[in-house]
């Protein structure tokens, strides 16, 4: 990966780079991130805009962030292998058991888009179906705008047993339609 700020001095002075161990290392709930703003004027504007709105990180989050970036290489390597295994399991499951739902293979994330339009449900019905019938908590695609209607987003950064349970519930519910 090449940060845009490294491409030229002009890019550096006109970019903001945001990083967080929460996403990189799958460490939810840290409430800690780093925002790199090389341009002093932009940095002052950013600090002024966030004043009173965005709280500072907690000390535990900062310690965890430091530990992740300083000592987390092995964890990250193992995490990526595990998440890839989850993705492969999910892809195979949908092809074999839920072909009416198409998986959009992610590029560099553990959030997987599911095209549920072949189920023939309106967005509100799909939301209710996922929650009440399948008993799975997915992000409804319509939250991301009108073009997301009929889609759902699934987080696969979880223990494989949790993923398997969610997929079985989804399969059972889809088979009732």
N, C-alpha and C positions, 0 to 999 in steps of 0.2 A: 504494500500500500504506500502511495506517495501523497503526503499531505500537500494540498494546493499551495500553502504558504511557502513551500520549499522550491517552487518552480521559478520564481523571480522575486526581486525586491518589490516590484509593483504589486504582485499577488500578495506578498507578505503584508504589505501595508494596507491592503484592502480586504483582509480576510479575518475571520474569527474561527478558531479551531476549538471544538468542544470534545472533551473525552471523559469517559466515565467507566470505572471498573464494574459498575452495575451491569452494563451490557457486555463489555468485553469478557469479563470473568464469570458472568451469570451470578452476581452477588446482589440480588435484589434487596432493597431497603437500606442501602448505605447512606443515601442522601448526601453524597459527596461526588463532586466532579471538578474538573479543571477547565477553565475557559482561557484560551491563550489569545491575547489581543496585542500584537506587537505595536500597533499604531497608538501612541499616547492619547491623541484626541479621541479616537474611537473608544479607547479603554475608559476615559473619563465619562463619555456619553453613556456607555454601558453601565457603569457604576451608578450614575445619576438616575438612569431609567429603572434600575432594579431596586433602588433605595426604598425601603419600607414595604416592598412587595415580596421579594425573594429572600428567605432567611439564609443565614450562613450555615455551613455544614456543622454537624455535631462532631465532637472529638473522636468518638468511636469510628465514625465514617472516615475521618481523615486518617486514622491509624490503619484501618482496613485498606483504604486506598493505597497508602504508602506500601503496606505489606504486599498487596496484589502486584503493584508495578515493580517492586524491588525483588520479590521472591516468588512470583506466581507463574513463571514460565512452564514449569512441569505441570502444574494444575491446569493451565490453559491448554497445553498440548493434549492432556488426557480428556479435558472437557470437550475439545473439538472432535476427538475420536468418538466420544460417547454421543454427542449431539448428531454427528453424522450417522451413527448407528440408529438413533431414534428416527432420523429422516428416512433412512433406507427402509426401516420397519414400516413407517407410515406410508411411504410410496407403494411398497409391495401390498400392504393391507388394502389400500384403496383400489388398486388395480384388480386384486383378486376378489374382494368382498363388497366393495362399494363403488362400482364403476360409474354410477350415476353422478358421483361427486368427483370432479376433476381437481387434481392438486396442481397448483402453480409452484414449481420447485423454486425455493428461495435462493437468492444469491448473496451469501454472506450474512445471514441472519437465522435465528431460530424461530421466527414468526412465519408460519406457513399459511398462504391464502388457499381457501377451498372454494371452488366454483360450485355452488349448490343449486344453480338455476334449473338443472334438469329435474329437481325434486318438485318443481311447479308451485312453490310457495311464495306468496307475497312477502316483502321484507318483514313486516310485523309478525306474520305467521311463522316465518323462518326463525325469528328471535324466540318466539314462544315454544316452537318445536324443539330448538336446541336446549332451552332452559327446562321445560316441563316434561317433554317426552324423552329426549336423549339424556337429560340431566348432565349436560356438559356446559361449562362456562367458556364461551368463545366470544371474541369481539365481533359484533355484527358489522358487516361490510358497509352498510348504509351510514355508519358513523363517520366514514371517510368521504362522504359525498354521494351524490346520486349514482355515479358509475359503480359504486360498491354494492348496490342493491343485488341481492341474490348470492352474495359472497359472505364468507365468515373467515376470521383469522384465528389460527390456533398456535399457541405457544407450546413448542415441543422441548423446551429446556426444563425438563422434569425427569424424575426417575422413570425408567422404562415401564415399570409396573403401573404407574399412573397413566402413562400414555396408552398402554394396552387396555386398561380399564375404560378409559374415555372412548377409545375406538370401538370396543365391544358394545358399549352403551349406544354409541352412534349407529352402529350396524343394526342392533336390535330395533331401534326406533325407526330407522329408514325402512326396514323390512315390513313395518306396519303401514306404510303409506300405500 
